[in-house]
Structures are given as C-alpha cells and as structure tokens.
Amino acid sequence: MTTMDAARPERQLLSAVLEDAMRVLYFSRRASHRREVWEWMSDDFAEDPFAFVALCETLDLDPGAVRAMARHNMVQRGRPLPSVLDRAA
C-alpha cells in the first residue's frame, strides 16, 4: 500500500466533514448551527486534525479562500450571515 492509498480514507473523511459544514451553512434553519460552523471556520487553531485550518491544509485548500467562497455563497443564497462572520474576514 502506498502512502497516497493510506491517506485516501483520511482525506475522504475530512472532505465529508467540510461538506457537512457547508450543508449546515447553506441549508440549516437554525442560526445557532450556522453560527457554530462559522466559529469553527473562523478559528485559526490548527493543532487538532479536525480543526478547520488543519482540515483545509490536509485537503490542500486555502482556508481563506474556503471562507470567502462560503461567505459569497451565503450572500448569493440570501442566507443571514452569523455575527461571528465579521471576525473571520
């Protein structure tokens, strides 16, 4: 088994975590759930493998670009932006 093969399940799991977070942002009716996701995305802590920044790094994504995309998509969908958003800019 190659290193790439061994990393595949981990990347799939982290991708699913990120996809679920985006689903909550875009579709959850509960502001508290959307706020919780924004707080997770706003945190620059990267020591935990499931921290937003660490997750993005593992998936070779720029955390700032993911935040900007999520913010843009929220505006396009007419979804209220959680107040914590201002701290993530």
Phi, psi and chi 1 to 4 in degrees:
 res  aa     phi    psi   chi1   chi2   chi3   chi4
   1 MET       -  130.4  178.4 -176.4  -56.9      -
   2 THR   -82.0  165.3   67.7      -      -      -
   3 THR   -59.6  -38.9  -56.6      -      -      -
   4 MET   -63.4  -40.9 -171.4   62.4  111.6      -
   5 ASP   -64.7  -40.1  -69.1  -22.9      -      -
   6 ALA   -67.1  -31.9      -      -      -      -
   7 ALA   -80.9  -17.8      -      -      -      -
   8 ARG   -57.4  -49.7 -175.1  176.5  165.0   99.4
   9 PRO   -60.4  -38.0  -23.3   32.8      -      -
  10 GLU   -63.0  -45.2  176.3 -175.8  -32.9      -
  11 ARG   -64.6  -37.7  -69.1  177.1   60.8   85.7
  12 GLN   -64.8  -41.4  -71.7  175.3  -32.8      -
  13 LEU   -64.0  -47.7  174.0   61.0      -      -
  14 LEU   -65.4  -35.4  -64.7  177.0      -      -
  15 SER   -64.1  -40.5  179.7      -      -      -
  16 ALA   -65.0  -38.0      -      -      -      -
  17 VAL   -62.0  -45.7  169.2      -      -      -
  18 LEU   -65.8  -42.5 -175.0   57.4      -      -
  19 GLU   -60.6  -41.5  -72.2  174.8   23.0      -
  20 ASP   -64.4  -40.5 -174.9   59.0      -      -
  21 ALA   -61.4  -42.0      -      -      -      -
  22 MET   -65.6  -37.9  -64.4  -60.4  110.0      -
  23 ARG   -61.1  -42.3 -121.2 -174.2  -42.4  -80.5
  24 VAL   -61.9  -46.8  169.3      -      -      -
  25 LEU   -58.8  -44.4  -79.2  178.3      -      -
  26 TYR   -84.1  -28.2  -58.1  152.4      -      -
  27 PHE  -123.3  -16.7  -57.7  112.5      -      -
  28 SER   -66.3  137.3  178.3      -      -      -
  29 ARG   -85.3  -11.2  -65.9 -179.4 -178.5 -157.0
  30 ARG   -95.5  115.3  -59.8 -169.4   74.4  176.5
  31 ALA   -58.9  -34.3      -      -      -      -
  32 SER   -64.5  -34.7   61.9      -      -      -
  33 HIS   -69.7  -43.0  -68.0  173.2      -      -
  34 ARG   -63.1  -40.7  -68.5 -169.8  -49.9  -87.1
  35 ARG   -63.3  -40.5 -169.9  174.6  -44.6  106.8
  36 GLU   -61.9  -40.7 -176.4  177.8  -28.6      -
  37 VAL   -66.1  -42.5  170.3      -      -      -
  38 TRP   -62.2  -39.2  -87.6  120.3      -      -
  39 GLU   -62.6  -42.4  -72.1  172.5   -3.4      -
  40 TRP   -61.6  -44.8  173.8   69.7      -      -
  41 MET   -69.8  -28.1  -70.6  177.7   69.5      -
  42 SER   -79.2  -20.3  -60.0      -      -      -
  43 ASP   -75.9  127.2 -167.5  -11.3      -      -
  44 ASP   -90.4    4.0  -74.0  -33.7      -      -
  45 PHE   -63.8  132.7  178.4   76.4      -      -
  46 ALA  -128.2   13.1      -      -      -      -
  47 GLU   -76.3  -31.4  -61.8  -57.1  -46.0      -
  48 ASP   -85.0  135.6 -175.5  -63.2      -      -
  49 PRO   -63.0  -20.9   15.4  -23.1      -      -
  50 PHE   -99.7    6.1  -70.1   98.8      -      -
  51 ALA   -66.1  146.6      -      -      -      -
  52 PHE   -55.0  -48.3  176.1   73.9      -      -
  53 VAL   -63.7  -44.6  171.7      -      -      -
  54 ALA   -63.8  -41.2      -      -      -      -
  55 LEU   -60.4  -47.4 -177.9  146.1      -      -
  56 CYS   -60.9  -43.1  -73.5      -      -      -
  57 GLU   -62.0  -41.7  -71.4  172.8   -4.0      -
  58 THR   -63.4  -36.0  -59.6      -      -      -
  59 LEU   -88.2    6.4  -64.6  174.9      -      -
  60 ASP    58.8   42.4  -61.4  -39.7      -      -
  61 LEU  -115.1  148.1  -60.6  171.2      -      -
  62 ASP   -84.4  116.1  175.7   -3.1      -      -
  63 PRO   -55.4  -39.9  -22.1   30.8      -      -
  64 GLY   -63.8  -39.0      -      -      -      -
  65 ALA   -68.7  -38.6      -      -      -      -
  66 VAL   -65.4  -43.0  174.7      -      -      -
  67 ARG   -61.0  -44.9  -69.9  173.0 -178.9  140.8
  68 ALA   -63.4  -41.5      -      -      -      -
  69 MET   -63.1  -43.7 -179.0 -132.8   29.0      -
  70 ALA   -63.7  -43.7      -      -      -      -
  71 ARG   -60.1  -47.2 -175.5 -178.7  -53.8  112.6
  72 HIS   -60.0  -46.5  173.0   77.9      -      -
  73 ASN   -65.2  -35.4  -72.8  -21.6      -      -
  74 MET   -63.1  -44.6  -70.1  -70.2  -70.4      -
  75 VAL   -63.5  -44.9  169.8      -      -      -
  76 GLN   -61.7  -32.7  -68.9  -63.5  -40.7      -
  77 ARG   -84.8   -4.2  -66.7  170.7 -176.1  -87.8
  78 GLY    69.4   25.9      -      -      -      -
  79 ARG   -87.0  140.2  -59.0  -68.7  -69.9  174.2
  80 PRO   -62.8  135.3  -10.8   18.3      -      -
  81 LEU   -87.4  130.6  -61.7  172.5      -      -
  82 PRO   -60.0  146.6  -21.3   32.2      -      -
  83 SER   -60.6  -26.6   59.6      -      -      -
  84 VAL   -65.9  -14.8   72.3      -      -      -
  85 LEU   -55.2  -38.8  176.1   62.3      -      -
  86 ASP   -58.4  -30.5  -64.0  -28.6      -      -
  87 ARG   -76.9  -18.6  -65.5 -166.0  -52.1 -112.4
  88 ALA   -92.5   -6.3      -      -      -      -
  89 ALA   -69.5      -      -      -      -      -
